[in-house]
Amino acid sequence: MVLGDGEFLLLGDHSAHSLDGRYFGPVHRDDIVGKVVRVYWPFSRARVPE
């Protein structure tokens, strides 16, 4: 897949069971309304992103 300018492919962390960008396609930057502020699952990877 080739993404255009301002397009992002959003992927879930459990590829076998995620309805993510592979299902819905790319998302344009203008449609992204937030940012990740904390990863809490799986607990072994819990963190606050930089």
Helices and strands as residue ranges (DSSP letters): E 7-8, H 21-24, E 27-28, G 29-31, G 43-45
